[in-house]
Amino acid sequence: FLIQKKEGISFTIQPTGNCQLGCHYCGQTHSKIKMTDILVEKTFQRIKKTVEDNKYKLLGITWYGGEPLLASSNILSFSDKIVDYCITNNITYQADIISNGLLLKPELFKTLITQCKINNYQITLDGIKEFHDKRRMTKGGEGSFDIIMKNIYDCINSDVFNDFKPAITIRININHENVSSVESL
């Protein structure tokens, strides 16, 4: 999927359709398949050709899933290629990720910021713990709220957060079940 503007272009990449959560409302089929090295290279070549053919000076990448951090090795290898390409060709690069936050530990957060140049993070919650854990449990039936909140807290209190000032947005999926908890959150 891509969004095209006159000065630049943005691609959304799904490195895996897999996810650790078993949300009852999810419409995706989760698959443990990840991008192969060949697919990473083909995707990179397609993006590079699109940028060069249109002489774009801005390139955006959104990492999306399932849960994209389950394929963090693909994100790292792809980012190495794309960041180097953008630096070499004087192209402004912007990257963001949409994550459930379960794997977003400070060590990975630091790598995503410094190596992958991901500066925008959208983390999904479904309200306060009571509602979130009923809706966004692991496939093993465990709640995920406490883990996600600890990861967010640890990341925003890290040195890399203070040094790079990435944006972290909390996205809340709201319906009649959890609407009353949004303000509390």
C-alpha positions in Angstrom: 0.0 0.0 0.0 1.4 3.4 -0.8 0.4 7.0 -0.4 1.8 9.3 -3.1 2.3 13.0 -2.9 4.0 15.4 -5.3 7.2 15.8 -3.2 7.4 12.3 -1.7 5.9 8.9 -1.3 5.0 6.7 1.6 4.9 2.9 1.7 3.3 0.6 4.3 5.1 -2.6 4.8 3.9 -5.7 6.7 6.9 -7.8 7.6 4.7 -10.4 9.1 1.0 -11.1 9.6 1.7 -12.8 12.9 0.6 -11.5 16.3 0.8 -12.6 19.9 -2.7 -11.3 20.7 -6.0 -13.1 20.2 -8.3 -10.1 20.1 -11.9 -11.2 19.5 -12.5 -8.3 17.1 -9.4 -8.7 14.9 -10.2 -9.3 11.2 -6.8 -10.5 10.3 -5.7 -14.1 9.8 -2.4 -14.4 11.7 0.4 -16.3 9.9 3.9 -17.0 11.2 5.2 -16.2 7.8 7.8 -13.4 7.6 9.3 -11.5 4.7 12.1 -13.6 3.2 15.4 -12.0 2.3 14.4 -12.2 -1.3 11.1 -10.4 -0.6 13.0 -7.7 1.4 15.3 -7.2 -1.6 12.5 -7.1 -4.1 10.5 -4.6 -2.0 13.6 -2.4 -1.6 14.2 -2.5 -5.4 10.6 -1.6 -6.1 10.7 1.4 -3.6 14.1 2.5 -5.0 12.8 2.4 -8.6 9.6 4.3 -7.7 11.6 7.0 -5.9 14.1 7.4 -8.7 11.5 7.3 -11.5 9.6 10.1 -9.8 12.6 12.0 -8.4 11.1 12.0 -4.9 13.0 13.7 -2.2 11.0 12.4 0.7 10.4 8.7 1.5 8.2 7.4 4.3 7.9 3.9 5.6 5.2 2.6 8.0 5.8 -0.7 9.6 2.5 -2.5 10.2 1.4 -6.0 11.0 -0.1 -8.4 12.7 2.6 -7.3 15.0 5.6 -6.0 13.0 8.1 -6.4 15.9 7.7 -10.2 15.6 9.8 -9.7 12.4 12.2 -7.2 13.9 15.1 -8.8 12.0 13.4 -8.0 8.7 12.8 -4.4 9.9 16.5 -4.1 10.8 17.8 -5.5 7.5 15.3 -3.5 5.4 16.0 -0.3 7.3 19.8 -0.7 6.8 19.3 -0.7 3.1 16.7 2.1 2.9 18.5 4.4 5.4 21.8 4.0 3.5 20.0 4.6 0.2 18.4 7.7 1.4 21.6 9.1 2.9 23.5 8.4 -0.3 20.9 10.0 -2.5 20.0 13.0 -0.3 16.5 11.8 0.3 14.6 12.7 3.5 13.6 9.6 5.3 10.7 9.2 7.8 9.7 6.0 9.5 6.9 5.0 11.9 5.6 1.8 13.3 2.2 0.6 14.6 2.6 -1.9 17.4 0.8 -3.6 20.2 3.8 -2.7 22.4 4.4 -6.2 23.8 7.9 -6.5 22.4 8.9 -2.8 22.6 11.6 -3.1 25.3 14.1 -0.3 25.8 16.9 -2.2 24.0 14.9 -2.8 20.8 13.4 0.8 21.1 17.0 2.1 21.0 17.9 0.1 17.9 14.7 1.1 16.2 15.4 4.8 16.8 19.2 4.8 16.1 19.6 2.2 13.4 16.2 2.1 11.7 15.4 5.8 12.2 11.9 5.1 13.4 10.8 8.2 15.2 7.0 7.7 15.4 5.4 5.0 17.4 1.7 4.2 17.5 0.8 1.8 20.3 -2.6 0.3 20.6 -4.5 0.0 23.9 -8.2 -0.7 24.5 -8.8 1.5 27.5 -7.9 0.8 31.2 -6.6 -2.6 32.3 -10.0 -4.0 33.1 -11.3 -3.5 29.5 -8.0 -3.9 27.7 -7.3 -7.3 29.2 -10.7 -8.6 28.3 -10.3 -7.5 24.6 -6.5 -7.8 24.0 -5.3 -10.9 25.6 -2.5 -13.1 24.4 -3.3 -16.2 22.5 -2.7 -18.0 25.8 -5.4 -16.0 27.4 -3.2 -13.8 29.5 -3.8 -10.0 29.9 -1.3 -7.7 28.0 -2.0 -4.3 29.6 0.6 -4.4 32.4 3.4 -5.5 30.0 2.5 -2.8 27.4 2.3 -0.1 30.0 5.7 -1.1 31.5 7.3 -1.1 28.1 5.9 2.4 27.3 7.1 3.6 30.7 10.6 2.1 30.3 10.9 3.5 26.8 9.9 7.0 27.7 12.3 7.0 30.7 15.2 5.8 28.6 18.2 7.9 27.5 17.4 7.3 23.9 14.0 8.8 24.3 15.5 11.9 25.9 18.1 12.2 23.2 15.9 11.7 20.1 12.5 12.8 21.3 10.5 10.3 19.3 6.7 10.7 19.1 4.7 8.0 20.9 1.0 8.0 20.3 -1.5 5.8 22.1 -4.3 4.6 19.8 -7.5 3.4 21.5 -9.9 1.1 19.8 -13.3 2.3 21.2 -16.7 0.8 21.2 -19.7 0.5 23.5 -17.8 -2.0 25.8 -14.9 0.4 26.7 -16.0 3.9 25.9 -16.4 4.8 29.6 -12.8 3.9 30.3 -11.2 6.2 27.7 -11.1 9.3 29.9 -9.6 7.3 32.8 -6.8 6.0 30.6 
